[in-house]
């Protein structure tokens, strides 16, 4: 499964800046990283007057714009998608997914705690908090935090994530079709595993599934 790490913190604490620095480091290490941004205020990437905007205004439920270099999907939703649902839609060939925000999601997270910016950790009692990036090392609010990183040394955070998440042992998955085992390359196995896991964990009561067994038969 593609590892997901959330970078969280109060508004204007430097989440985007840290992610930019981490992306530069990961790129230098030839790692492919995708990002997901949470915006509680809403957003609009479609500019008025553009063809895609006209499609949307005319009633299209979803619009894809494509070029030789990239593509983008613009789609309506009835309610805000969960992080797992977004990851399922993203499902691509990446080594790591960094999210900006999503502090309420049940994913490993690193909180930014800047001197003079805030005096309380947002996720101090959250079991998914794996560390704090700070420039205020002597603040008593950090007492009990397992991993404390220097906010101005993003390479420390990158190395930690690579060691504990990117290179973490992959989930085992076995598929048989008509009684015969199907052999898959690591990338394909990871995509199949991530897709099935995200779909199942989006179901009520299955959020913490450890083992998933599916049997399908055409009648």
N, C-alpha and C positions, 0 to 999 in steps of 0.2 A: 504494500500500500504506500502511496506517495505520502511522505511525512508532511504535516501541516503545523506551522508555528505561527502564532499570533503575536504581533507587536502591539502592545496596548499602553494606554496612559491617558492623562487628561488632555484636553484640547490644547493645541500649540506646544506640546511638550517636546516635539522633535521626532515623532514617529516616522514621518515621510523621509526626513533627513537620514535617520538610521537605516531605513530600508534601502535608500539609495546607496549608502556606503556598503551595506551588506551585498547588494546586487553586484556592485563593482568587484568586490572580493570574490564572490562566487563565479562571476564571469571569467576572472583571471585564472580560476581553478578549473575552468571548462565544465562547470556545473550549470545545468539549465534550471532556472527558477521562475515560477509563475507567481503572480501576486493577485490578491483579491482585496479590494478596498471597500470598507463599510462606510456608508454616508447616511447618517440619520436625518439629514436635512433634505435628502432627495437630490437628483442631478438630471442633467439633460445633455447628452453628447451630440444630439441631433440639432444642427443649426437651421433656423428658419430660412426657407428659400432653397435649401439643398434638396436634391431629388429624394434622398431617403426620408427627409422630413415631410415631403409631399406625399410619399407613400404612406407614412404613418398617419398623417392627417386625413388621408383618404379612407382609413379604416383597416390597414394591414395590422394583424395581430403581432407579427414578427417581421423584421426587416434585416437582411444581411447585406452588408456592403463589402465588396471584395476588390483587391488590387493584386498586382503581381508580388507585392511585398507583405501584405497583411490583410486581415479581414476583421470585421466586427459584427456582432449580433445585437440588435435592439429588439427587446421583446416585452410585452405587457405581462404583468403577474397579478393574480387576484390578491395575494398577500406576500409579504416579504419572504424570500427564500431563506432556508437555513443554510449554515455554512456547508454542511454535508451535501445539500442539494446543489449548491453552487459548484462544489468540487466535482460532483458527478457531471455537471454540464461542461466543466473545464476539461475533464479527463483527457490528458495529453501527455506527450513524452517529456516529462520533466522530472528532476531529481528531488525537488522541494517546492512547497507552496508557502509563501509568506503572506499573511494577511495583515492589513492595517486596520486595527479595531477588532470587533467581535469578542469583546472581553467576556461576554456571557456564554459564549460557545464552549463546549466541553473539549477544548483542544489545548495542548501545551502552549504556554504563553510566557513572554518576557515583558515585564512592565518597565517603562521609563520613569525614573524618579529624579527630577532635576532640582538642584539647589535653588531655593527662592521661588520655585514654581508651584510646589504643593507640599503640604506637610503630612499627608496621609497616603498610604498605598491603597489603590483601588482593589487590588486582588490579594491582599496580604493573607487572608484565610482561605483562599481558593486552592484546592489541592492540585490544580493543573498549572499553577505558577511554578515555572522551572528556574526562574532567575529574575534579577532586577539589574537594569543598566542605569548607572548613576554617576554623578559627579559630587555626591554628598555622602561620602563613605562613613562619616562619624555620626550620622543622624540615627538616633535611637529607634526610629521607625523601621530600620532595616534589621533590627535584632531578630534572629531566628530565620532569616532568609537563607536558603541553602546555597544558592549561587549568586554572587554579586560581581557584576562586570563593570569595567570602566567604560562609561558612555563614550569617551573620546578614543577608545581603542576597539573599534568594531571588529578587528581581526580576532580578538579574543572570543567574541560572541560567535563569529563565523566558524572558528575552529571547534568550539564546543558543539555547535549544531551539526557540523560534519561528523564529528566523532560519535555523538550520541543518537543522531537521527538519520542523517543521510546515509551513513554506512551501516545502519542498524540492519540486523538480519531480516530478510524479506519474509512476508507471510507465505506459508506453504499453501499451495492450491493444487488439487488433483482433479482432472476431468476425464470421465470415460464416456465414450459414445458407442452405443450398441455393444457394450462390454469390453471395448478396446480403449486402452489409455491414450490420451491425446498429449503429445509432447509439444511444449511451447517454449519459445525463447523468453528470457527474463523479462524483456520489455512487454511482450504480449501477456505473459502471466500477471505482471503487475497491473496492467490496464484492466484485464478481466477481473482480477481480485478486487481492485479499487472500485470498479463499477458495481459489482455485486454487493460488496460491503456497504457502499454508500446508499444503495437502494434499500437494502434490508434494514440498515440502521435508521433510516428515515421513517420506518414503520413504528407505530406505537408499541412500546414494550420491548423493542429490539435494539434500543440505543447502545447497550453495552454487550452486544453479542460477541462471543469469543470463538464459537465454532458454528459454521453455517453449512447445512446439508440440503441440497436441492436435487430433486429427481423429477425429470420431465419425460413425458411419453406421449407420442402422437397416437391418437386412437384411430 
